[in-house]
């Protein structure tokens, strides 16, 4: 993760926070790590510009609601979306993607 973040701050959508805390097989230790990660990161709330963009993305790309919100957050704030699930986000205009597990 250090290689990806460099000197940048990790940012994510409230949807990602919910997904992290919904991890069914996590032990308390894992949730403590998630809490530390969340506390060190910049969290983007669902403001009007993100909601509007997410709606557009759902219509245009037939995305699941959570994926549309995550993608909209990245686009609105000019961020790179870091995910190993690039398939669901492929082809979205103005969305920069990075798969940290891709050897390229």
N, C-alpha and C positions, 0 to 999 in steps of 0.2 A: 504494500500500500504506500510505503514511503516513496517508491519510485514513481508512482502515479501522482501523488499529491505534490511532491517536490516542496516548494515553499508556499503552495497554495492551501487555502482552507477548504476542507471538505464541506460541500453544500448538498442538501437534499430536500425533497418534498415531504410534507407531512404524511403523505401516503407511504413513503418509504419508512418513516418512523413507525407507523402503524404496522407495516409488514414485519419490521424487525421485532417488535414486541408481540407479534402473533406467532412467533416461532414455537410450534407445539412441542418439539423434542428438546428444547433448551432447558438447561439446569439454571439454578439461581446464579451461578458463576457467570454463565453466558449473558444473562440479563444485566448483571453488574458491568460487564464489558460493553454491552450495548448502551447502557446509561452513560458510561464514560465517553464513548464514541459520540453520542448525541450531544453531550455537554460541550464537547470540543468542536462541534460542527455548527454550521450556519443552517438554520431550518427556515424554509420558505413556506409561508402560510398560503392558503387558497384565496388569494386576492382576485379581484375582478378580471385583471388582464390574463391571469393563468386560467381562470374558469372559462373565459371566452375562447382562449386558444385551445383548451382541452376539448371544448364542444366542437370547434372546427375540425380538430384532428379526429375525433370520433366519427364525424360525418364523412370526412374525406378518406380515412384509412380504415374504418371499421374496427377501431381499437377497443379493447376492454377499457372501462372507465379508469381503473388505476393506472394502466399504461398510458392512457391519454393525458392524465394529470402529471405523471412523471415526465413525459416527453414535453408537455407544454411548459413545465417549470424550467426545464433545461433550455428550451428555445427562447422563452421570454427573458431569461436572465443571461443568455449568451454563454451557457455552460456546456461542457462535454458530458454526455450521459455515459457513465461507466456501468456496464452490465455484461454478464455472460449470456444474456438473452437478446443478442443483437437481431435475431430473426424477426421478432415481433415489432422491432423498430426500424427495420431496413426500409429504405426508400422514402422516409419521411423528410420532406423538404426542410432545409435549414436546421436539421438536427445533426449535431456532431456526436458520433458514437465511438466508444472505445471498449473493447473486450480485453480485460486485464489478463485473461487466460489464453488469448490468441498468441501463438508463438511468433507471429509476423512482426 
